[in-house]
């Protein structure tokens, strides 16, 4: 390769497509910039974090019970893979059920508060009060009323997810430009048409933001519930391995918990992208 060609390659990453249109080159460049750099940088950061972790273990000479090496955590993940998979399924079921109920309740409350200020004045204080109440104080009452099984734990998750979904949905439904509403009313549009064609699309970004926030909180709520009940789930596994000083196993359970949180955040993110692509 000549020096001239070598000098132009970095500035023209798609020059090797001589017959492609400018639009094709532009789409390819966007994919290379956004679709590759993000995962690549994330992978590099993960490798650097594990490297720093390993270096800290080697240089500090701390005992395994205090700071296990990454390799030991990897072995624990492999050895406990089926146990952790079952625990993750229990936690995901609890978080998913609670999040679903919270989504239904939150969106319904937001709808009534958006169409009636009187309803907002009545409902909003209760939603805020429910969010302020500590989970560890609510959990015993819910378990007393609904049992220590999945329904009771799912309701605990619901109490923590209703607030962000309700507030985000309410802000989205109130963000519709008044000029749009005036125009639709002037042409005789029904309230249902205004809601479906203007209010709901305008509120979609805020609603998805609330769902993504609530999705991570749902996993936290499920873990808190498992800390209280101590019967099954990732929260129980973290507590059991920590109290028995099985630190590597505890780190492995935390790694699975982090992956579960990323999954719960990623699903609504992908759904939001699909909705935006579909409805522009």
N, C-alpha and C positions, 0 to 999 in steps of 0.2 A: 504494500500500500504506500502511495506517495505521501510526502509531507503535507501537500495541499489537502488531500482527502482526509488525512488524519486530523488536520486542524478544523475541518468543517463538520465532522461527525457529531461532536457534542452539541453544536448549535442546531443541528437538523436531525433529530432522532428518527424521523420518518422518511428520510431521503431515499432509503432503500426501497420505498414504494413509489417508483417513478411514474406509474400509470394511475395512481390513486387520485381521487378528486380532493380539493382542499377540505371539503366537509369530512371525508373519511379520515384524512390526516389529523384533523382537529379532534375528532372523536377518539382516535387512537391515542393522541397526546394526552387527552383528559383521562383516559383509562390508565395510561402509564403514570401520570402524575398523582391521581387520586386513588386509583384502585391498587396500585403497587406500593407506593411510598408509605401509606398508612400501615398496612400489615407488616411491611418490612421494618419500619421504625419500631413498631410494637414488638416484633420478634427480637430485634437488637436490644431493646430496653430490657426485655425479659432475660435474655442471655447475660447482659451486664449485671442485672440484679442477682441472678444465681451465682455469677462469678464473684461478686462482692460478698455475698453470703458465705460462699465456700472459703474465700480469703479470710473473712472474719473468724470462721471456725478454726482455720489452721493457725492464724496468728495469735488469737486469744487463748487457745488451748483450753477452752471451756469444756466441762464435762457434757456428755451427750444429753443428760437429763435437763440441762439448761439450754443448750443450743445444738440441736442435731445437725449433721451435715446434710446438704441437699440429696446426696446419694442415699442416705438412710431414710429420708422421707420418701424418695422414689421407691425404695424397696418396700416400705410400709404401704404405699399406695397399691403396689402389685399384690402384696400378700393379703391385704384387706379389701381387694377390689369388689368382691361380691357383697361383703358386709356393708361397705360404704355405698354401694349401688342401691342396696335395699334401704339404707338410711336416707339416702338422697331422694328415693321415690316417696318415702313417707313425708319428708319435709316438703317436697314439691307438691304433693297432694294437698297438704294442709295450706300451703301458701297459695296454691292455685284456686282452691275453693274459696278461701277468704278474700282473695283479690277479685274473684268474679262477683261475689255478693257485694263487696265494696264498690265495684264498678257500677253495678245496677243501681244500688242505693244512691251513690254519689251523683250519677248523671240524672236520675229522677229528681233528686232534691235540687240540683242546679237548674233543671228545667223550670220547676215551679218558682224558684227564687228569681229566675230571669224574667218571667212573665208577670210576677206580682211582687211589688216591694213590700207589701204587708206580709206575704209568705216569707220573704227574706228576713224581715225583722223578727219573725217568730222562730224560724228554723236555724238561722246562722248562729245564734248564741249556743244552742245545743251542740252543733257540729264543732264549734271551737272548744266547748267544755269537754267534749269527748276526746278531743285531741290532746288537751292539756293534762287530763288525768293520767297518772303513771301506769304503764302496762302491768308492773308488778303488783299494783293495787287492784286493778281490774281483773287480772287473771284468776285469783282465788274465787271471786264471786261468779265469774262465768263458768268455771269448772264445778262450782257447787250447784249451779242451776242446770247446766247442760252436760255435765260429766267431763271426765278427763280424756275422752276419746277425740277423734278427728272433728266432730261438730263443735265441741267447746273450743278447741285450739283454732279452728277456722274462724269462729266468731271473734276471737281475740285478734286475729289478723285483720278481720273486717274493721274493727275499731280503729286500727292504725292507718288503714288505706282509704277510709271514707273521706277524711279531711282533704288530702291533696287532690283527689279526683273532683270533689265537690267545688273547691275553690277555683281550680284551674278551669273546670267546665263552665262555672259561672262567669269568670272573667272572659272566656272565649265567647260565650253567648251574648255578653254585653258589649263586645268589641265591634259589633256590626256597625258600619258607618250609618248615621242617621239619614243621610241623603239617599242611600239605597232603599231604606225602609219607606221613606216618603214617596219615592218614585214608584215602588211596587203598590203602595196603597192608592196612589193616584190612578193606577190602571185597573184597580179593582181586584188585586190579588188577595186570596184568602189567607188567613193566619197560618194555615197548614202549609200553603205554598211558600210563604215568606220564610217559615222555619226551615223547610226542607231545602230550598234553593238558595237561601241567603245566610240565615243565621247558622245553620249547621255547618256548611262549608267554611264560614269565617271562624267558627269555633274549633274546627278540627285540629289545628296546630296546638292550641292550648289544651285541648282534651288529651291529645297524645302525650304532651309534656307531663300532664298530671298522671297519666297511666304509667309512664316510665318511672316517674318518681315513686308512685305507689308500688310498682313491681319490686323494686329493691327493698322498700319498707315491708312488703309482704314476707320476704325471706327472713328479715330481721324479726318480725313478729312471730313467725313460725318457730324460729330458734329460741326466742324467749319463752314461748309456750312449752317447748320441749325441755328447757331448763327447769321449768316449774314441775311438769308432770314426771320427767325422768323415766319415760317408758320406751320411746323409740324416736328415731330421727337423727339428723346430723347434730342437732343441739345436744341431745343425750350422749352421742358418741364423743363429742368434744369434752363434755363434762366428765364422762367416765374415764377417758384416757388421761385427762389432765390431773384428776384427783389420784389416779394410780401411778402418776409420774411416767407415763408412756408418751414422752414428749414427741417422738417421731410420729407415732400414730395420731397424736393430737394435731400435729402440723398437716398430716395427710388428710384428716377430716376437715380442717380449715381450708385446704386447697380445694377439696370437693365442694365445700360451701361457697367458696369464691366463684367456682365455675358455675354453680347453680344460680348465683346472683347475676352473673353475666348473661346466662341463658334467659332469665326472667326479664332482664333489661333489653336483650337483643330481640326477643320476639315482637314486642310492640314497636321497636325501632324499624324492623323489617316490614311490619304491617303498615306503619306510617309511610314508609317509602313506596310501598305498593299502592296505597291509596292516593298519594300525590302523583304517582306516575299515571294511574288510571284516570283521575279526574283533573290532572294538570293544576 
